Amino acid sequence: MDFLHRTWAEIDLSALRHNFNIIKGEAGGAGLMAVVKADSYGHSVRHIVPVLDEEGASAFAVSNIEEAITLRGLGITKPILILGYTPVSMASQLYTNDITQTVYSPEYAKALSDAAVNAGVTLNIHIKLDTGMGRIGFDCRDDSLPGIEEAIRAAQLPQLRFEGIFTHFAVSDRTPETEDGFTQAQYERFSAGVARFEQSGLHPKYCHCCNSAAFCLDADKHRDLCRPGIILYGLTPDSSLKLKEDFIPVMTVKSVISMVKEIRPGDTVNYGRTFKAEKPMRIATITAGYADGYPRALSNKGQVMIRGQRANIIGRICMDQLSVDVTDVPEATAGDEVILFGKDLPVEELADLCGTINYEIVCGISPRVPRIVIE
């Protein structure tokens, strides 16, 4: 591998293929709209998307038009759905790049329709119903579906081609202990909304509602398309959720030891002197820090892997460096490879220690960390 061995992320494409084929085998005939927003959850869209396309993804979902145009630049010809907002001034770009736009409110629908009319283009759209997430979407948060007629009218506006309808589950990653029926209630509202569309003579080509957790836990809700995201990358939607599928983490973040030294009782380490040695120790400096996306919140409580053993982080994590206790890893020396997280050190452990989720950790690995493909 020809790159700077300082801190890097190995992207295992064989693991990606493995995960995708598990999902494909469990889809029950539903198509798979691979969610690749945020640079494929920090894994590098230019490495991830061609593999998913080759393996049989039916469509792709992104956050914004810049991400969608990037996919077209990678040679993707399949449908691409923007899940959120696009300025209506970019109607021509949506059309030119054959990108499908989410429509989620009467005001946005009218503005997008007007922009399409003025540009002389017809835009593909999916209607978003808010069945309980409480973010964007036509209001269907109770059984009366108060916003459904507005949604139906939006789907019929000039120069908008209605192709799909979807919703998003708020608590699909629930555990048996937290199950309260909310996902089922959302699904029933969604199904009722779809039925109202069909009664109005509008028959969507695509109906979709299952994210990663719902894909695994709600096979009866798959509809025409599923939207796998985090499970594509081998990670669980929630650290408390134990999935039966044998997913493999695609990303392993590594670094190296730059120096090993001895410290004495009373010596302190790094900014703020938050760590003081109580005994003679060997410590190693590692060439990674919060500018690489490694969370500063792991100061004095995280662990790394060196020579197959765990080593505790000591002192504050710095912008470009951190320190670990290698007293019990006597062979550790400058130049040794260090695993920050990956197959042998789950990112979920880091997330739990930081009080966050694995999504934030992998999405936060900074652009200066090269993504290195392995098979």
Secondary structure per residue as TSV (DSSP state, phi and psi in degrees):
chain	resnum	aa	ss	phi	psi
A	1	M	-	360.0	120.9
A	2	D	-	-97.0	92.1
A	3	F	S	-161.6	169.1
A	4	L	-	-73.8	115.8
A	5	H	S	-81.8	77.2
A	6	R	S	-118.4	-71.1
A	7	T	E	-140.2	134.5
A	8	W	E	-150.5	163.2
A	9	A	E	-118.5	120.2
A	10	E	E	-86.5	127.9
A	11	I	E	-110.2	109.4
A	12	D	E	-90.0	101.6
A	13	L	H	-71.8	-25.1
A	14	S	H	-68.2	-35.3
A	15	A	H	-65.9	-40.0
A	16	L	H	-61.2	-45.7
A	17	R	H	-61.5	-42.1
A	18	H	H	-58.9	-48.6
A	19	N	H	-64.2	-44.7
A	20	F	H	-61.1	-40.3
A	21	N	H	-73.3	-28.2
A	22	I	H	-61.1	-48.4
A	23	I	H	-62.3	-45.0
A	24	K	H	-60.8	-38.2
A	25	G	H	-69.9	-23.3
A	26	E	H	-99.3	0.9
A	27	A	S	-76.2	-15.6
A	28	G	T	62.8	32.4
A	29	G	T	92.9	-10.8
A	30	A	-	-72.3	147.0
A	31	G	E	-73.1	161.9
A	32	L	E	-117.0	114.8
A	33	M	E	-94.6	101.3
A	34	A	E	-73.5	127.1
A	35	V	E	-88.9	115.6
A	36	V	-	-127.6	26.2
A	37	K	H	-67.1	168.2
A	38	A	H	54.1	48.2
A	39	D	H	56.3	45.7
A	40	S	H	54.5	53.5
A	41	Y	H	53.8	39.2
A	42	G	T	82.7	2.5
A	43	H	T	-90.8	-7.7
A	44	S	-	91.9	101.9
A	45	V	H	-61.7	-32.3
A	46	R	H	-70.2	-22.0
A	47	H	H	-90.0	-36.8
A	48	I	H	-79.9	-48.9
A	49	V	H	-62.6	-43.6
A	50	P	H	-59.2	-33.7
A	51	V	H	-69.0	-45.5
A	52	L	H	-63.7	-37.9
A	53	D	H	-62.0	-46.7
A	54	E	H	-63.5	-36.3
A	55	E	H	-79.2	-12.7
A	56	G	T	117.7	20.2
A	57	A	-	-58.2	137.7
A	58	S	-	-80.6	-31.1
A	59	A	E	-162.0	173.8
A	60	F	E	-132.1	149.2
A	61	A	E	-122.7	136.2
A	62	V	E	-133.7	175.9
A	63	S	S	-90.0	-34.2
A	64	N	S	-151.7	173.4
A	65	I	H	-69.2	-31.7
A	66	E	H	-61.1	-43.3
A	67	E	H	-64.4	-39.1
A	68	A	H	-64.7	-44.2
A	69	I	H	-64.9	-35.0
A	70	T	H	-59.1	-42.5
A	71	L	H	-63.6	-42.3
A	72	R	H	-60.8	-37.5
A	73	G	H	-65.3	-23.3
A	74	L	T	-85.4	2.0
A	75	G	T	93.1	10.3
A	76	I	-	-73.9	126.4
A	77	T	-	-110.1	-8.0
A	78	K	S	-75.7	166.1
A	79	P	-	-58.1	141.4
A	80	I	E	-126.8	123.9
A	81	L	E	-106.6	127.2
A	82	I	E	-85.5	119.7
A	83	L	-	-77.7	-19.6
A	84	G	S	-126.1	-143.3
A	85	Y	-	-81.6	139.2
A	86	T	-	-131.6	130.4
A	87	P	-	-56.1	134.4
A	88	V	G	-65.4	-18.6
A	89	S	G	-64.1	-13.2
A	90	M	G	-100.1	22.4
A	91	A	H	-56.7	-40.9
A	92	S	H	-64.0	-38.5
A	93	Q	H	-67.4	-37.1
A	94	L	H	-59.0	-45.7
A	95	Y	H	-67.5	-48.6
A	96	T	H	-59.7	-36.6
A	97	N	T	-96.1	5.8
A	98	D	T	53.9	52.9
A	99	I	-	-108.3	135.9
A	100	T	E	-90.7	133.5
A	101	Q	E	-109.1	137.2
A	102	T	E	-74.5	135.0
A	103	V	E	-116.5	127.3
A	104	Y	-	-134.7	-0.4
A	105	S	S	-155.6	157.0
A	106	P	H	-60.2	-39.6
A	107	E	H	-66.4	-44.7
A	108	Y	H	-67.2	-39.9
A	109	A	H	-59.3	-46.6
A	110	K	H	-64.2	-43.9
A	111	A	H	-64.6	-40.6
A	112	L	H	-68.0	-41.1
A	113	S	H	-61.1	-46.6
A	114	D	H	-60.1	-42.1
A	115	A	H	-65.0	-39.4
A	116	A	H	-66.2	-41.5
A	117	V	H	-61.1	-46.9
A	118	N	H	-63.5	-33.8
A	119	A	H	-85.1	-10.1
A	120	G	T	70.0	36.8
A	121	V	-	-129.2	160.9
A	122	T	-	-115.8	130.5
A	123	L	E	-110.6	137.1
A	124	N	E	-77.0	136.0
A	125	I	E	-135.1	152.5
A	126	H	E	-116.4	137.6
A	127	I	E	-88.3	131.5
A	128	K	E	-103.2	124.2
A	129	L	E	-102.8	130.5
A	130	D	E	-90.1	99.5
A	131	T	S	-96.9	5.9
A	132	G	S	153.0	-6.1
A	133	M	S	-70.1	-34.5
A	134	G	-	82.2	15.6
A	135	R	S	-106.1	-131.5
A	136	I	S	-76.9	157.1
A	137	G	S	133.0	150.3
A	138	F	E	-64.3	137.8
A	139	D	E	-69.0	108.4
A	140	C	-	-132.0	40.4
A	141	R	-	-83.7	-1.5
A	142	D	S	-138.8	171.6
A	143	D	T	-66.7	-13.6
A	144	S	T	-79.8	-10.6
A	145	L	-	48.8	61.8
A	146	P	T	-59.6	-25.7
A	147	G	T	-101.5	8.8
A	148	I	H	-69.6	-35.8
A	149	E	H	-67.4	-36.9
A	150	E	H	-61.9	-40.2
A	151	A	H	-64.1	-42.1
A	152	I	H	-63.5	-43.2
A	153	R	H	-64.5	-38.7
A	154	A	H	-61.1	-39.7
A	155	A	T	-67.4	-12.7
A	156	Q	T	-109.5	7.9
A	157	L	S	-68.1	154.8
A	158	P	T	-58.9	141.3
A	159	Q	T	65.1	16.8
A	160	L	E	-113.8	124.1
A	161	R	E	-101.5	107.6
A	162	F	E	-74.3	118.6
A	163	E	E	-119.4	-28.1
A	164	G	E	-151.6	167.4
A	165	I	E	-145.3	140.0
A	166	F	E	-154.1	167.7
A	167	T	-	-142.0	176.3
A	168	H	-	-134.5	131.6
A	169	F	-	-81.9	138.3
A	170	A	S	-85.4	-33.7
A	171	V	S	-133.2	38.3
A	172	S	T	-68.4	-16.1
A	173	D	T	-91.2	25.4
A	174	R	-	-68.5	155.1
A	175	T	-	-99.3	166.9
A	176	P	T	-54.3	-31.5
A	177	E	T	-73.0	-27.0
A	178	T	T	-104.7	1.8
A	179	E	-	-62.7	123.2
A	180	D	-	-131.6	10.4
A	181	G	S	86.7	3.7
A	182	F	H	-68.1	-38.9
A	183	T	H	-62.3	-43.5
A	184	Q	H	-62.5	-39.9
A	185	A	H	-63.5	-41.8
A	186	Q	H	-61.6	-43.5
A	187	Y	H	-63.9	-39.9
A	188	E	H	-66.0	-37.5
A	189	R	H	-65.7	-42.0
A	190	F	H	-61.1	-47.2
A	191	S	H	-60.9	-39.4
A	192	A	H	-65.8	-37.4
A	193	G	H	-65.0	-43.3
A	194	V	H	-60.6	-42.4
A	195	A	H	-61.1	-39.5
A	196	R	H	-64.3	-39.2
A	197	F	H	-60.4	-46.6
A	198	E	H	-66.8	-36.0
A	199	Q	H	-64.0	-25.1
A	200	S	T	-88.4	4.1
A	201	G	T	86.8	10.8
A	202	L	-	-105.2	113.6
A	203	H	-	-114.4	100.9
A	204	P	-	-66.3	140.2
A	205	K	S	-69.7	-33.7
A	206	Y	E	-128.0	130.7
A	207	C	E	-121.7	128.0
A	208	H	E	-148.4	144.1
A	209	C	E	-150.3	-15.2
A	210	C	E	-88.7	114.4
A	211	N	-	-82.6	-167.1
A	212	S	H	-58.7	-49.2
A	213	A	H	-65.2	-43.5
A	214	A	H	-66.0	-33.4
A	215	F	H	-58.1	-42.2
A	216	C	H	-78.7	-33.2
A	217	L	H	-107.7	-11.7
A	218	D	-	-134.2	62.5
A	219	A	G	-61.9	-22.2
A	220	D	G	-76.3	-3.0
A	221	K	G	-113.8	14.4
A	222	H	-	-66.1	-30.7
A	223	R	-	53.9	-143.1
A	224	D	S	-82.7	-33.4
A	225	L	E	-135.3	148.9
A	226	C	E	-118.0	156.1
A	227	R	-	-119.0	71.2
A	228	P	-	-67.4	136.4
A	229	G	-	-125.6	-89.4
A	230	I	G	-59.3	-32.1
A	231	I	G	-70.6	-23.7
A	232	L	G	-56.6	-35.0
A	233	Y	G	-92.9	9.2
A	234	G	T	81.5	18.6
A	235	L	-	-116.6	152.5
A	236	T	-	-82.5	144.2
A	237	P	S	-63.2	-21.4
A	238	D	S	-155.1	138.4
A	239	S	T	-63.8	-21.7
A	240	S	T	-86.7	-5.9
A	241	L	-	-97.9	116.5
A	242	K	-	-97.5	114.0
A	243	L	-	-92.6	141.2
A	244	K	S	-74.2	-26.3
A	245	E	S	-69.8	148.2
A	246	D	-	-91.0	65.5
A	247	F	-	-75.5	147.8
A	248	I	-	-119.8	128.3
A	249	P	-	-57.4	133.2
A	250	V	S	-85.2	-31.4
A	251	M	E	-103.7	131.7
A	252	T	E	-126.0	121.5
A	253	V	E	-97.9	128.7
A	254	K	E	-126.6	159.6
A	255	S	E	-146.9	-167.4
A	256	V	E	-138.3	159.1
A	257	I	E	-82.7	128.6
A	258	S	E	-95.8	-26.7
A	259	M	E	-161.2	145.0
A	260	V	E	-122.3	136.5
A	261	K	E	-143.8	163.4
A	262	E	E	-95.6	139.5
A	263	I	E	-126.1	158.0
A	264	R	-	-106.3	163.8
A	265	P	T	-54.7	132.2
A	266	G	T	95.5	-17.2
A	267	D	-	-68.6	147.9
A	268	T	E	-115.2	162.4
A	269	V	E	-131.8	127.0
A	270	N	S	69.3	178.1
A	271	Y	G	-53.7	141.2
A	272	G	G	77.7	-6.2
A	273	R	G	51.0	43.5
A	274	T	-	-78.2	-12.2
A	275	F	E	-118.8	128.7
A	276	K	E	-125.1	126.5
A	277	A	-	-69.0	135.4
A	278	E	S	-100.4	-4.9
A	279	K	S	-156.5	167.6
A	280	P	-	-60.2	137.6
A	281	M	E	-142.5	158.3
A	282	R	E	-108.4	127.9
A	283	I	E	-123.9	150.7
A	284	A	E	-120.4	138.7
A	285	T	E	-95.5	132.8
A	286	I	E	-115.6	141.4
A	287	T	S	-87.4	57.3
A	288	A	-	-146.8	149.5
A	289	G	-	-158.7	-167.1
A	290	Y	G	-70.1	-19.9
A	291	A	G	-69.9	-16.6
A	292	D	G	-89.7	-3.4
A	293	G	T	94.9	4.8
A	294	Y	-	-82.2	119.7
A	295	P	-	-63.8	130.8
A	296	R	G	-63.8	-23.5
A	297	A	G	-62.6	-13.7
A	298	L	G	-84.6	1.6
A	299	S	T	-53.9	129.4
A	300	N	T	65.2	10.6
A	301	K	T	-146.4	-11.2
A	302	G	-	-83.5	175.2
A	303	Q	E	-136.6	155.4
A	304	V	E	-128.6	171.5
A	305	M	E	-112.8	127.2
A	306	I	E	-133.0	124.0
A	307	R	T	52.1	39.1
A	308	G	T	79.7	3.0
A	309	Q	E	-119.3	150.0
A	310	R	E	-82.4	142.8
A	311	A	E	-132.2	136.1
A	312	N	E	-80.2	138.3
A	313	I	E	-74.3	134.1
A	314	I	E	-124.3	141.9
A	315	G	S	75.2	179.3
A	316	R	-	-76.4	141.9
A	317	I	-	-75.1	131.6
A	318	C	-	-97.9	-179.4
A	319	M	S	-61.3	-40.6
A	320	D	S	-126.1	-1.0
A	321	Q	-	-146.4	158.1
A	322	L	E	-147.3	163.9
A	323	S	E	-121.3	145.1
A	324	V	E	-135.5	156.6
A	325	D	E	-87.0	114.3
A	326	V	-	-113.7	25.5
A	327	T	T	-56.3	-38.3
A	328	D	T	-93.8	11.0
A	329	V	-	-124.6	71.3
A	330	P	T	-61.7	-22.9
A	331	E	T	-80.9	-11.6
A	332	A	-	-57.9	134.4
A	333	T	-	-149.3	164.6
A	334	A	T	-56.3	137.0
A	335	G	T	96.7	-13.6
A	336	D	-	-64.3	143.7
A	337	E	E	-76.7	142.8
A	338	V	E	-126.7	132.6
A	339	I	E	-95.2	121.3
A	340	L	E	-87.0	-39.1
A	341	F	E	-167.3	160.1
A	342	G	B	156.2	-146.6
A	343	K	T	-59.5	-37.9
A	344	D	T	-96.2	-5.1
A	345	L	B	-145.7	90.1
A	346	P	-	-57.7	135.5
A	347	V	H	-62.7	-25.3
A	348	E	H	-60.9	-33.2
A	349	E	H	-63.0	-44.1
A	350	L	H	-62.9	-44.1
A	351	A	H	-61.4	-43.6
A	352	D	H	-61.4	-41.3
A	353	L	H	-65.1	-30.1
A	354	C	H	-88.2	-7.2
A	355	G	T	71.7	31.7
A	356	T	S	-133.5	-158.1
A	357	I	-	-123.5	159.3
A	358	N	H	-60.2	-32.1
A	359	Y	H	-53.2	-46.4
A	360	E	H	-66.1	-36.4
A	361	I	H	-66.1	-52.2
A	362	V	H	-69.1	-37.3
A	363	C	H	-67.7	-24.0
A	364	G	T	-87.5	-5.5
A	365	I	S	-64.2	123.0
A	366	S	-	-75.6	160.7
A	367	P	T	-61.3	-22.0
A	368	R	T	-74.2	-10.1
A	369	V	S	-87.6	110.5
A	370	P	-	-66.2	141.6
A	371	R	E	-95.5	118.8
A	372	I	E	-110.9	120.5
A	373	V	E	-77.5	133.3
A	374	I	E	-128.8	156.6
A	375	E	-	-122.2	360.0
